[in-house]
Amino acid sequence: MNCSDIVTIADLRNIKVLLRVDFNVPMKDGVVQDLSRIKQVFPTIAFLKKAGAKIILMSHLGKPTEREEKLSLRNLIKTIEKEYNSNITFIDDCLDENAKRTISDSPPGDLILLENLRFYPGEIACDDGFAKKLAGLAELYINDAFSASHRKHASICAVPKFLPHAFGLSFRNELYILDYFFNNAPSPKMIIVGGSKLSTKVNLLKNLVKKTNKLALGGGIAGAFLAYHENSSIKIFDGEEYANEVAEILKNAKEHKCELILPVDFSALVSKYDHSDYAVISSSNANTSIFDIGPESVELFKRHLRESACVLWNGPLGLFERTPFDFGTISVAREVAALSRRGKLVSITGGGDTAFAMSKFGITKDLTYQSTSGGAFLTYLEENALPGIIAMKYPLTLDFAVPSEE
């Protein structure tokens, strides 16, 4: 492919494009449960179709150890065809010589879907030989799978060695919105981090307290900080396990003038005779199972949201899948949605559980930006880089502006 640093729609006619997408979607009884990742790459695909490119979609699904029919991307064909209003040509084996012939015989604008990349050992091993064979199917590589780009896999990190490469539109949007929050968004900025375990987010918190005005914590993460402060909730949360990490985060927060916001009450599961019930307790109670933040904490979080210009949220505040422990997450989410609708707040959410919660509560449409990324979102927040970004050493720029037909 001969092109300058800028690739326009006119450059792509009949060009074979290897498009890395993330169709690792939740499935139940063969039915896709969440279409977000499939819908997110539609703008890039629509652009390539209009250009008359031959679009070769590649993705993974699940964590197969061998070929498993339930994890075949063949199961997604009807869903993709419906969402994109296009017929799909499926290639069962991307290493077979017939794959090249099928792609060559396809008319411009066609969509071609390769089988699950993780059916091949070379994908996870980031094998150059496997990547070179994938690259041999096309003339241009586009990564539009931000949510998979924290993985050092062949389709993410090795294929760009062998083809001219560029980022897709949704990938670029993800980078733009994160850069905007940290570098250009108005202050005060607030970040909400939830989740059950501090172990998965220690490095994230160490980094975030340097970059925001307010950091609100929920779930077991908050419990570790309360335990460190020697509340009697130390009997609920282990105050010793992460004492050094908590001390460092608190020190960094103070140095960077980041206000730490911790829950003051919780919703807990309490055993009563032959059944279980729930009760609201303060952070000084003990010997209970904590599943959510309490109403006073919700009001505390909402007050800080009203004082903020921008919020970034990762991780639910409690066991939102189960009533009544969805109270904290849904209450704070509704406040974020209301403020966003009124133009009072720029709202960004990321992480698989967070996206699912926002969808469940019906507020996704009110958010400024909803990322479908989980691990990649966290990795980028921690390190300001991803293997999939580093691998794109000489990226071309796709000019997504479509000329007027007049």
ChimeraX attribute file (.defattr): number of C-alpha atoms within 10 A of each C-alpha:
attribute: neighborCount
match mode: 1-to-1
recipient: residues
	/A:1	12
	/A:2	7
	/A:3	11
	/A:4	10
	/A:5	12
	/A:6	12
	/A:7	16
	/A:8	18
	/A:9	19
	/A:10	13
	/A:11	17
	/A:12	23
	/A:13	17
	/A:14	17
	/A:15	19
	/A:16	23
	/A:17	22
	/A:18	28
	/A:19	30
	/A:20	25
	/A:21	26
	/A:22	24
	/A:23	25
	/A:24	19
	/A:25	17
	/A:26	13
	/A:27	16
	/A:28	7
	/A:29	7
	/A:30	11
	/A:31	12
	/A:32	15
	/A:33	11
	/A:34	14
	/A:35	14
	/A:36	16
	/A:37	19
	/A:38	19
	/A:39	13
	/A:40	19
	/A:41	22
	/A:42	15
	/A:43	15
	/A:44	20
	/A:45	21
	/A:46	13
	/A:47	20
	/A:48	24
	/A:49	20
	/A:50	16
	/A:51	20
	/A:52	21
	/A:53	24
	/A:54	28
	/A:55	25
	/A:56	24
	/A:57	21
	/A:58	23
	/A:59	21
	/A:60	24
	/A:61	21
	/A:62	16
	/A:63	11
	/A:64	17
	/A:65	10
	/A:66	11
	/A:67	13
	/A:68	12
	/A:69	10
	/A:70	14
	/A:71	22
	/A:72	21
	/A:73	22
	/A:74	18
	/A:75	15
	/A:76	19
	/A:77	16
	/A:78	12
	/A:79	14
	/A:80	19
	/A:81	13
	/A:82	10
	/A:83	13
	/A:84	17
	/A:85	9
	/A:86	14
	/A:87	14
	/A:88	18
	/A:89	17
	/A:90	19
	/A:91	21
	/A:92	16
	/A:93	15
	/A:94	21
	/A:95	16
	/A:96	11
	/A:97	10
	/A:98	13
	/A:99	18
	/A:100	15
	/A:101	11
	/A:102	13
	/A:103	20
	/A:104	15
	/A:105	10
	/A:106	16
	/A:107	12
	/A:108	20
	/A:109	22
	/A:110	20
	/A:111	24
	/A:112	21
	/A:113	24
	/A:114	23
	/A:115	22
	/A:116	26
	/A:117	23
	/A:118	23
	/A:119	20
	/A:120	18
	/A:121	14
	/A:122	17
	/A:123	23
	/A:124	16
	/A:125	13
	/A:126	19
	/A:127	17
	/A:128	19
	/A:129	14
	/A:130	21
	/A:131	22
	/A:132	18
	/A:133	15
	/A:134	23
	/A:135	22
	/A:136	16
	/A:137	20
	/A:138	22
	/A:139	18
	/A:140	22
	/A:141	28
	/A:142	27
	/A:143	29
	/A:144	24
	/A:145	27
	/A:146	30
	/A:147	25
	/A:148	27
	/A:149	29
	/A:150	23
	/A:151	17
	/A:152	18
	/A:153	23
	/A:154	23
	/A:155	34
	/A:156	30
	/A:157	25
	/A:158	24
	/A:159	30
	/A:160	25
	/A:161	17
	/A:162	17
	/A:163	20
	/A:164	22
	/A:165	25
	/A:166	25
	/A:167	24
	/A:168	24
	/A:169	22
	/A:170	20
	/A:171	22
	/A:172	14
	/A:173	15
	/A:174	19
	/A:175	15
	/A:176	11
	/A:177	18
	/A:178	20
	/A:179	13
	/A:180	12
	/A:181	20
	/A:182	17
	/A:183	10
	/A:184	10
	/A:185	16
	/A:186	14
	/A:187	15
	/A:188	15
	/A:189	24
	/A:190	27
	/A:191	26
	/A:192	20
	/A:193	22
	/A:194	22
	/A:195	21
	/A:196	19
	/A:197	14
	/A:198	22
	/A:199	11
	/A:200	12
	/A:201	18
	/A:202	17
	/A:203	17
	/A:204	18
	/A:205	24
	/A:206	19
	/A:207	18
	/A:208	21
	/A:209	24
	/A:210	16
	/A:211	19
	/A:212	23
	/A:213	19
	/A:214	23
	/A:215	24
	/A:216	21
	/A:217	26
	/A:218	25
	/A:219	25
	/A:220	22
	/A:221	23
	/A:222	25
	/A:223	27
	/A:224	24
	/A:225	27
	/A:226	24
	/A:227	23
	/A:228	21
	/A:229	15
	/A:230	12
	/A:231	18
	/A:232	15
	/A:233	22
	/A:234	22
	/A:235	15
	/A:236	21
	/A:237	23
	/A:238	17
	/A:239	21
	/A:240	12
	/A:241	13
	/A:242	17
	/A:243	16
	/A:244	12
	/A:245	18
	/A:246	24
	/A:247	14
	/A:248	15
	/A:249	23
	/A:250	19
	/A:251	14
	/A:252	18
	/A:253	24
	/A:254	14
	/A:255	11
	/A:256	14
	/A:257	15
	/A:258	20
	/A:259	16
	/A:260	18
	/A:261	19
	/A:262	21
	/A:263	26
	/A:264	18
	/A:265	20
	/A:266	29
	/A:267	24
	/A:268	22
	/A:269	18
	/A:270	16
	/A:271	13
	/A:272	9
	/A:273	6
	/A:274	5
	/A:275	7
	/A:276	9
	/A:277	10
	/A:278	17
	/A:279	15
	/A:280	18
	/A:281	19
	/A:282	18
	/A:283	21
	/A:284	17
	/A:285	16
	/A:286	16
	/A:287	13
	/A:288	17
	/A:289	15
	/A:290	26
	/A:291	23
	/A:292	28
	/A:293	31
	/A:294	24
	/A:295	19
	/A:296	16
	/A:297	21
	/A:298	22
	/A:299	16
	/A:300	16
	/A:301	22
	/A:302	18
	/A:303	12
	/A:304	16
	/A:305	25
	/A:306	14
	/A:307	14
	/A:308	21
	/A:309	19
	/A:310	25
	/A:311	25
	/A:312	21
	/A:313	22
	/A:314	23
	/A:315	23
	/A:316	31
	/A:317	32
	/A:318	27
	/A:319	20
	/A:320	22
	/A:321	14
	/A:322	10
	/A:323	8
	/A:324	17
	/A:325	23
	/A:326	21
	/A:327	21
	/A:328	27
	/A:329	25
	/A:330	22
	/A:331	17
	/A:332	20
	/A:333	24
	/A:334	17
	/A:335	18
	/A:336	26
	/A:337	24
	/A:338	16
	/A:339	20
	/A:340	19
	/A:341	16
	/A:342	9
	/A:343	12
	/A:344	17
	/A:345	23
	/A:346	22
	/A:347	24
	/A:348	20
	/A:349	24
	/A:350	22
	/A:351	22
	/A:352	18
	/A:353	18
	/A:354	26
	/A:355	25
	/A:356	19
	/A:357	21
	/A:358	22
	/A:359	15
	/A:360	13
	/A:361	16
	/A:362	14
	/A:363	17
	/A:364	18
	/A:365	12
	/A:366	18
	/A:367	20
	/A:368	19
	/A:369	18
	/A:370	23
	/A:371	24
	/A:372	22
	/A:373	24
	/A:374	20
	/A:375	17
	/A:376	23
	/A:377	26
	/A:378	20
	/A:379	18
	/A:380	18
	/A:381	18
	/A:382	18
	/A:383	11
	/A:384	13
	/A:385	15
	/A:386	21
	/A:387	18
	/A:388	25
	/A:389	17
	/A:390	11
	/A:391	18
	/A:392	21
	/A:393	13
	/A:394	13
	/A:395	17
	/A:396	19
	/A:397	15
	/A:398	20
	/A:399	13
	/A:400	15
	/A:401	9
	/A:402	12
	/A:403	9
	/A:404	5
	/A:405	4
	/A:406	3
